[in-house]
Amino acid sequence: MSPSFHHRNLPHLLLYARETLMAHFRPILHAAGVTEQQWRVLRTLSEVGAMEPNQIARSCQILSPSLTRMLAGMEEQGLIKRVRSSADQRRQEISLTPKSNKLIDRMRPQVDAKYQEIEDRIGKELLERLYTDVDAMVELIKRDPASE
């Protein structure tokens, strides 16, 4: 057996935490007829507003080829609309439609209730600390040490 590592496998731990959390939300997504990836796009657009596809890919952690196919399907379903940028016709912005806004409005109480259940189980303080600490970790790791 090889010697053990000095640190726990943080990416694996975070993935396990994600899967544990998503097990609580998947039934809501399934009942609404949306995939996890579609929900990430819908939720991001509802919080941020219109975005370019490359911004969505980065924010939602979806590879561009997969996102391109998914956006085409979401457009066919009437969940998103594409608008050419007035400043640059080669660029497009993706935004929600009235249909997707209604879907999000229907899902919001269930999603909020699930988050409340999680908060009740782990405590508001721990939940807030997780948000703060994960945000801080991401920002610190993303920094380029060469630019400092």
N, CA and C of each residue as an Amber inpcrd file, in Angstrom:
protein
   444
   0.8440000  -1.1760000   0.0000000   0.0000000   0.0000000   0.0000000
   0.8910000   1.2420000   0.0000000   0.5490000   2.2300000  -0.8310000
   1.3550000   3.4370000  -0.8950000   1.0420000   4.3520000   0.2930000
   1.9900000   5.2340000   0.6030000   1.7650000   6.1400000   1.7330000
   0.5340000   7.0100000   1.4980000  -0.1130000   7.3840000   2.5690000
  -1.3290000   8.1960000   2.4320000  -0.9650000   9.6360000   2.0690000
  -1.9150000  10.3320000   1.5350000  -1.7300000  11.7330000   1.1800000
  -1.7960000  12.5840000   2.4450000  -1.2320000  13.7670000   2.3700000
  -1.2410000  14.6720000   3.5190000  -2.5910000  15.3540000   3.7170000
  -3.3590000  15.4760000   2.6380000  -4.6390000  16.1880000   2.7050000
  -5.7710000  15.2910000   2.2270000  -6.9520000  15.5640000   2.7210000
  -8.1340000  14.8610000   2.2250000  -8.3700000  15.2660000   0.7780000
  -9.1250000  14.4690000   0.0560000  -9.4250000  14.7200000  -1.3470000
 -10.5730000  15.7290000  -1.4220000 -10.2210000  17.0130000  -1.4320000
 -11.2270000  18.0720000  -1.3840000 -12.1690000  18.0610000  -2.5880000
 -11.6720000  17.9020000  -3.8280000 -12.6220000  17.8350000  -4.9450000
 -13.6360000  16.7010000  -4.7730000 -13.1700000  15.5610000  -4.3020000
 -14.0770000  14.4350000  -4.0880000 -15.0820000  14.7510000  -2.9850000
 -14.6210000  15.3630000  -1.9090000 -15.5060000  15.7350000  -0.8080000
 -16.5730000  16.7300000  -1.2690000 -16.1670000  17.7230000  -2.0600000
 -17.1310000  18.7060000  -2.5690000 -18.1180000  18.0530000  -3.5330000
 -17.6450000  17.1220000  -4.3430000 -18.5370000  16.3950000  -5.2450000
 -19.5360000  15.5670000  -4.4480000 -19.0720000  14.9210000  -3.3950000
 -19.9510000  14.1320000  -2.5290000 -20.9980000  15.0360000  -1.8690000
 -20.5660000  16.2110000  -1.4220000 -21.5030000  17.1710000  -0.8220000
 -22.5420000  17.6060000  -1.8540000 -22.0990000  17.8640000  -3.0810000
 -23.0220000  18.2570000  -4.1450000 -24.0580000  17.1710000  -4.3860000
 -23.5910000  15.9350000  -4.5080000 -24.5130000  14.8230000  -4.7630000
 -25.4920000  14.6390000  -3.6110000 -25.0120000  14.8130000  -2.3880000
 -25.8830000  14.7040000  -1.2190000 -26.9690000  15.7710000  -1.2630000
 -26.5870000  16.9900000  -1.6150000 -27.5630000  18.0790000  -1.7210000
 -28.5270000  17.8580000  -2.8840000 -27.9860000  17.4770000  -4.0370000
 -28.8300000  17.3250000  -5.2230000 -29.8660000  16.2270000  -5.0570000
 -29.5910000  15.2400000  -4.2260000 -30.5790000  14.1850000  -3.9730000
 -31.8740000  14.7760000  -3.4180000 -31.7710000  15.9020000  -2.7410000
 -32.9540000  16.5680000  -2.1930000 -33.6950000  17.3860000  -3.2540000
 -32.9790000  17.8500000  -4.2720000 -33.5820000  18.7280000  -5.2770000
 -34.0190000  17.9970000  -6.5440000 -33.4300000  16.8430000  -6.8250000
 -33.7670000  16.1200000  -8.0630000 -35.2540000  15.8280000  -8.2160000
 -35.9610000  15.4130000  -7.1580000 -37.4000000  15.1750000  -7.3360000
 -38.1620000  16.4280000  -7.7920000 -37.7500000  17.5840000  -7.3150000
 -38.3860000  18.8440000  -7.7200000 -38.1150000  19.1000000  -9.1970000
 -36.8670000  18.9230000  -9.6030000 -36.4940000  19.1490000 -11.0030000
 -37.2110000  18.1590000 -11.9110000 -37.2370000  16.8930000 -11.4920000
 -37.8960000  15.8510000 -12.2830000 -39.3830000  16.1740000 -12.4600000
 -40.0430000  16.5630000 -11.3860000 -41.4750000  16.8900000 -11.4610000
 -41.7290000  18.0790000 -12.3810000 -40.7580000  18.9930000 -12.4590000
 -40.8990000  20.1680000 -13.3230000 -40.4820000  19.8750000 -14.7600000
 -39.8610000  18.7110000 -14.9870000 -39.4530000  18.3420000 -16.3370000
 -38.1810000  19.0140000 -16.8110000 -37.3030000  19.3840000 -15.8760000
 -36.0320000  20.0020000 -16.2710000 -34.8710000  19.1780000 -15.7250000
 -33.7760000  19.2010000 -16.4590000 -32.5680000  18.5130000 -16.0170000
 -31.8060000  19.4130000 -15.0450000 -30.8280000  18.8240000 -14.3840000
 -29.9930000  19.6190000 -13.4730000 -29.2860000  20.7420000 -14.2290000
 -28.7770000  20.4410000 -15.4170000 -28.0660000  21.4470000 -16.2010000
 -29.0190000  22.5530000 -16.6480000 -30.2170000  22.1720000 -17.0960000
 -31.1970000  23.1860000 -17.4890000 -31.5580000  24.0650000 -16.2970000
 -31.7070000  23.4540000 -15.1290000 -32.0450000  24.2290000 -13.9380000
 -30.9260000  25.2180000 -13.5950000 -29.6690000  24.7920000 -13.7450000
 -28.5620000  25.7190000 -13.4740000 -28.6500000  26.9300000 -14.3920000
 -28.9750000  26.6920000 -15.6580000 -29.1070000  27.7980000 -16.6100000
 -30.2970000  28.6780000 -16.2360000 -31.4410000  28.0650000 -15.9820000
 -32.6380000  28.8420000 -15.6430000 -32.4190000  29.6660000 -14.3780000
 -31.8680000  29.0460000 -13.3570000 -31.6620000  29.7580000 -12.0880000
 -30.6550000  30.8890000 -12.2660000 -29.5810000  30.6410000 -13.0000000
 -28.5740000  31.6780000 -13.2320000 -29.1720000  32.8530000 -13.9880000
 -29.9050000  32.5700000 -15.0670000 -30.5220000  33.6510000 -15.8320000
 -31.5490000  34.4060000 -14.9950000 -32.2460000  33.7130000 -14.1090000
 -33.2440000  34.3920000 -13.2730000 -32.5740000  35.3030000 -12.2530000
 -31.3630000  34.9680000 -11.8400000 -30.6550000  35.7740000 -10.8460000
 -29.8050000  36.8750000 -11.4670000 -29.2550000  36.6120000 -12.6640000
 -28.3070000  37.5360000 -13.2790000 -28.9370000  38.3560000 -14.3970000
 -29.8790000  37.7700000 -15.1220000 -30.4380000  38.4110000 -16.3030000
 -29.7880000  37.8390000 -17.5510000 -30.0220000  38.4800000 -18.6780000
 -29.5220000  37.9890000 -19.9630000 -28.0020000  37.8450000 -19.9380000
 -27.5360000  36.7880000 -20.5840000 -26.0950000  36.5050000 -20.6370000
 -25.7390000  35.9540000 -22.0110000 -24.4730000  36.0940000 -22.3560000
 -23.9660000  35.4650000 -23.5670000 -23.6880000  33.9900000 -23.2690000
 -23.7510000  33.1410000 -24.2940000 -23.5250000  31.7080000 -24.0660000
 -22.2190000  31.3800000 -23.3440000 -21.1280000  32.0800000 -23.6930000
 -19.8530000  31.7830000 -23.0190000 -19.9130000  32.1350000 -21.5310000
 -20.6660000  33.1720000 -21.1800000 -20.8390000  33.5310000 -19.7690000
 -21.6550000  32.4610000 -19.0390000 -22.6830000  31.9600000 -19.7100000
 -23.5100000  30.9010000 -19.1180000 -22.6640000  29.6520000 -18.8960000
 -21.8750000  29.2810000 -19.9040000 -21.0300000  28.0830000 -19.7970000
 -20.1010000  28.1870000 -18.5960000 -19.4890000  29.3460000 -18.4370000
 -18.5570000  29.5500000 -17.3290000 -19.2900000  29.5420000 -15.9840000
 -20.3720000  30.2730000 -15.9060000 -21.1140000  30.3950000 -14.6520000
 -21.7560000  29.0800000 -14.2180000 -22.2690000  28.3210000 -15.1890000
 -23.0010000  27.0800000 -14.8800000 -22.1270000  25.8360000 -14.9430000
 -20.8470000  26.0140000 -15.2850000 -19.9220000  24.8850000 -15.3690000
 -20.4300000  23.8110000 -16.3430000 -20.7750000  24.2730000 -17.5530000
 -21.2360000  23.3770000 -18.6150000 -20.3280000  23.6040000 -19.8190000
 -19.7950000  22.5350000 -20.3840000 -18.9260000  22.6640000 -21.5490000
 -19.6960000  23.2740000 -22.7120000 -19.0260000  24.1310000 -23.4830000
 -19.6870000  24.8600000 -24.5700000 -20.4360000  23.9780000 -25.5610000
 -19.8450000  22.8600000 -26.0570000 -20.6090000  22.0330000 -27.0040000
 -21.9010000  21.4880000 -26.3910000 -21.8350000  21.0720000 -25.1320000
 -23.0400000  20.5730000 -24.4530000 -24.0500000  21.6910000 -24.2670000
 -23.5490000  22.8650000 -23.9020000 -24.4430000  24.0060000 -23.6900000
 -25.1320000  24.3930000 -24.9920000 -24.4020000  24.3750000 -26.0940000
 -24.9860000  24.7310000 -27.3930000 -26.1770000  23.8310000 -27.7090000
 -25.9960000  22.5240000 -27.5360000 -27.1010000  21.5810000 -27.7840000
 -28.2470000  21.8140000 -26.8020000 -27.9000000  22.0260000 -25.5480000
 -28.9260000  22.2040000 -24.5330000 -29.7260000  23.4820000 -24.7790000
 -29.0590000  24.5650000 -25.1340000 -29.7670000  25.8190000 -25.4000000
 -30.7050000  25.6780000 -26.5920000 -30.2820000  24.9190000 -27.6060000
 -31.1630000  24.6850000 -28.7580000 -32.4360000  23.9780000 -28.3030000
 -32.2880000  22.9680000 -27.4680000 -33.4530000  22.2560000 -26.9430000
 -34.3210000  23.1380000 -26.0640000 -33.6860000  23.9540000 -25.2350000
 -34.4440000  24.8530000 -24.3560000 -35.1900000  25.9110000 -25.1730000
 -34.5750000  26.3370000 -26.2760000 -35.2420000  27.3020000 -27.1530000
 -36.4590000  26.6550000 -27.8080000 -36.3130000  25.4100000 -28.2630000
 -37.4440000  24.6830000 -28.8550000 -38.5810000  24.5160000 -27.8550000
 -38.2320000  24.3330000 -26.5780000 -39.2410000  24.1770000 -25.5260000
 -39.8400000  25.5130000 -25.0870000 -39.2920000  26.5970000 -25.5910000
 -39.7880000  27.9150000 -25.2140000 -39.2920000  28.3950000 -23.8620000
 -38.1730000  27.8160000 -23.3880000 -37.6550000  28.1860000 -22.0670000
 -36.6500000  29.3310000 -22.1090000 -36.0160000  29.5160000 -23.2590000
 -35.0800000  30.6370000 -23.4130000 -35.3100000  31.2810000 -24.7690000
 -34.8370000  32.5100000 -24.8890000 -34.8570000  33.1670000 -26.1990000
 -33.4790000  33.7550000 -26.4540000 -33.1420000  33.8240000 -27.7370000
 -31.8570000  34.3820000 -28.1640000 -32.1260000  35.7050000 -28.8550000
 -31.3130000  36.6780000 -28.5150000 -31.4250000  37.9930000 -29.1410000
 -30.0310000  38.4180000 -29.5720000 -29.9080000  38.8860000 -30.7980000
 -28.6210000  39.3860000 -31.2880000 -28.2880000  40.6840000 -30.5560000
 -27.0270000  40.8340000 -30.2280000 -26.5660000  42.0420000 -29.5550000
 -26.6940000  43.2250000 -30.5020000 -27.2120000  44.3270000 -29.9940000
 -27.3380000  45.5210000 -30.8390000 -25.9610000  46.1090000 -31.1290000
 -25.0110000  45.8910000 -30.2370000 -23.6630000  46.4240000 -30.4210000
 -22.8350000  45.5830000 -31.3900000 -23.0880000  44.2820000 -31.4290000
 -22.2980000  43.3740000 -32.2650000 -23.2050000  42.2250000 -32.7000000
 -23.6180000  42.2430000 -33.9560000 -24.5700000  41.2590000 -34.4760000
 -24.0400000  39.8250000 -34.4300000 -22.7300000  39.6510000 -34.2660000
 -22.1790000  38.3000000 -34.1660000 -22.4380000  37.6950000 -32.7920000
 -22.7550000  38.5370000 -31.8410000 -22.9660000  38.0670000 -30.4680000
 -24.4530000  37.9270000 -30.1900000 -24.7610000  37.0250000 -29.2670000
 -26.1600000  36.8480000 -28.8900000 -26.2830000  36.8100000 -27.3740000
 -27.4330000  37.2010000 -26.9120000 -27.7360000  37.1180000 -25.4900000
 -28.8770000  36.1380000 -25.3000000 -28.7770000  35.3660000 -24.2430000
 -29.7900000  34.3790000 -23.8940000 -30.5600000  34.9320000 -22.7030000
 -31.8760000  34.8540000 -22.7740000 -32.6910000  35.3120000 -21.6430000
 -33.8800000  34.3780000 -21.4540000 -34.5380000  34.5640000 -20.3270000
 -35.7140000  33.7610000 -20.0060000 -36.9110000  34.2200000 -20.8260000
 -37.8950000  33.3640000 -20.9070000 -39.1550000  33.6660000 -21.5830000
 -40.2590000  33.7280000 -20.5290000 -41.4270000  34.2290000 -20.9000000
 -42.5420000  34.1740000 -19.9460000 -42.8150000  32.7470000 -19.4580000
 -42.6690000  31.7640000 -20.3510000 -42.8950000  30.3680000 -19.9580000
 -41.9010000  29.9240000 -18.8860000 -40.6200000  30.2450000 -19.0770000
 -39.6250000  29.8200000 -18.0820000 -39.7710000  30.6010000 -16.7840000
 -40.1680000  31.8640000 -16.8740000 -40.4160000  32.6310000 -15.6480000
 -41.5590000  32.0200000 -14.8460000 -42.6000000  31.5640000 -15.5340000
 -43.7150000  30.8970000 -14.8400000 -43.2500000  29.5960000 -14.2050000
 -42.4260000  28.8460000 -14.9240000 -41.8950000  27.5910000 -14.3950000
 -41.0790000  27.8520000 -13.1280000 -40.2160000  28.8410000 -13.1840000
 -39.3970000  29.1920000 -12.0210000 -40.2870000  29.6330000 -10.8640000
 -41.3060000  30.4240000 -11.1540000 -42.2370000  30.8680000 -10.1080000
 -42.9490000  29.6870000  -9.4550000 -43.2830000  28.6660000 -10.2550000
 -43.9250000  27.4600000  -9.6970000 -42.9460000  26.6480000  -8.8500000
 -41.6880000  26.6210000  -9.2630000 -40.6840000  25.8230000  -8.5560000
 -40.1410000  26.5130000  -7.3060000 -40.1350000  27.8360000  -7.3040000
 -39.5000000  28.6020000  -6.2270000 -39.9540000  28.1840000  -4.8310000
 -41.2650000  28.0510000  -4.5670000 -41.6630000  27.6640000  -3.2050000
 -41.1150000  26.2980000  -2.7870000 -41.0610000  25.3610000  -3.7220000
 -40.5280000  24.0310000  -3.4020000 -39.0230000  24.0790000  -3.1430000
 -38.3170000  24.8310000  -3.9770000 -36.8670000  24.9610000  -3.8150000
 -36.5610000  25.6780000  -2.4990000 -37.2880000  26.7710000  -2.2380000
 -37.0800000  27.5020000  -0.9850000 -37.3920000  26.6280000   0.2250000
 -38.4440000  25.8290000   0.1380000 -38.8030000  24.9340000   1.2470000
 -37.7040000  23.9000000   1.4780000 -37.1180000  23.4090000   0.3920000
 -36.0400000  22.4220000   0.5290000 -34.8190000  23.0630000   1.1800000
 -34.4850000  24.2950000   0.7760000 -33.3710000  24.9910000   1.4250000
 -33.6690000  25.2360000   2.9040000 -34.9200000  25.5290000   3.2160000
 -35.2920000  25.7360000   4.6210000 -35.1170000  24.4470000   5.4170000
 -35.4850000  23.3160000   4.8120000 -35.2710000  22.0150000   5.4670000
 -33.7860000  21.7840000   5.7470000 -32.9670000  22.1070000   4.7620000
 -31.5180000  21.9320000   4.9280000 -31.0090000  22.8520000   6.0320000
 -31.4600000  24.1050000   6.0140000 -31.0540000  25.0510000   7.0560000
 -31.4940000  24.5700000   8.4360000 -32.7020000  24.0310000   8.5210000
 -33.1990000  23.5150000   9.7980000 -32.3480000  22.3480000  10.3000000
 -31.8380000  21.5400000   9.3740000 -31.0320000  20.3740000   9.7640000
 -29.6170000  20.7520000  10.1820000 -29.0010000  21.6770000   9.4450000
 -27.5920000  21.9850000   9.7270000 -27.4080000  23.2930000  10.4810000
 -28.4470000  24.1030000  10.5310000 -28.3710000  25.3830000  11.2270000
 -28.0410000  26.5240000  10.2840000 -28.6410000  27.6710000  10.5620000
 -28.4360000  28.8570000   9.7270000 -26.9700000  29.2880000   9.7360000
 -26.3530000  29.2100000  10.9110000 -24.9630000  29.6520000  11.0350000
 -24.0300000  28.8250000  10.1470000 -24.1780000  27.5080000  10.1730000
 -23.3300000  26.6520000   9.3390000 -23.6070000  26.8960000   7.8610000
 -24.8730000  27.0310000   7.4880000 -25.2080000  27.2780000   6.0850000
 -24.5740000  28.5820000   5.6080000 -24.6960000  29.6450000   6.3930000
 -24.0940000  30.9300000   6.0170000 -22.5720000  30.8130000   5.9420000
 -21.9860000  30.0830000   6.8760000 -20.5370000  29.8880000   6.8770000
 -20.1010000  29.1200000   5.6300000 -20.8850000  28.1160000   5.2400000
 -20.5640000  27.3670000   4.0220000 -20.5740000  28.2800000   2.8050000
 -21.6240000  29.0990000   2.6750000 -21.6780000  30.0420000   1.5500000
 -20.4360000  30.9330000   1.5420000 -20.1360000  31.5200000   2.6830000
 -19.0130000  32.4530000   2.7880000 -17.6800000  31.7610000   2.5270000
 -17.4860000  30.6090000   3.1570000 -16.1990000  29.9220000   3.0340000
 -15.9690000  29.3550000   1.6390000 -16.9980000  28.7990000   1.0320000
 -16.8290000  28.2620000  -0.3280000 -16.5680000  29.4070000  -1.3050000
 -17.3150000  30.5090000  -1.1870000 -17.0550000  31.6790000  -2.0410000
 -15.6130000  32.1580000  -1.8780000 -15.1560000  32.2620000  -0.6330000
 -13.7900000  32.7300000  -0.3690000 -12.7650000  31.7690000  -0.9520000
 -12.9800000  30.4670000  -0.7690000 -12.0490000  29.4700000  -1.2910000
 -11.9360000  29.5800000  -2.8120000 -13.0780000  29.6850000  -3.4810000
 -13.0730000  29.7770000  -4.9440000 -12.2920000  31.0080000  -5.3880000
 -12.5540000  32.1440000  -4.7650000 -11.8580000  33.3780000  -5.1540000
 -10.3520000  33.2750000  -4.9130000  -9.9560000  32.7210000  -3.7880000
  -8.5270000  32.5990000  -3.4820000  -7.8290000  31.6300000  -4.4310000
  -8.4740000  30.5370000  -4.7650000  -7.8600000  29.5530000  -5.6570000
  -7.8020000  30.0730000  -7.0910000  -8.8000000  30.8610000  -7.4960000
  -8.8250000  31.3990000  -8.8620000  -7.7410000  32.4430000  -9.0910000
  -7.2990000  33.0970000  -8.0360000  -6.2820000  34.1430000  -8.1910000
  -5.0200000  33.5780000  -8.8190000  -4.4690000  34.3660000  -9.7200000
  -3.2160000  33.9830000 -10.3650000  -2.0660000  34.5250000  -9.5190000
  -1.3010000  33.6470000  -8.8720000  -0.2100000  34.1310000  -8.0180000
   0.8110000  34.9620000  -8.7890000   0.9460000  34.7250000 -10.0750000
   1.9140000  35.4730000 -10.8800000   1.5190000  36.9330000 -11.0280000
   0.2230000  37.2390000 -10.9010000  -0.2280000  38.6210000 -11.0900000
  -0.1880000  39.4180000  -9.7930000   0.1670000  38.7750000  -8.6920000
   0.2050000  39.4840000  -7.3990000   1.5550000  40.0930000  -7.1380000
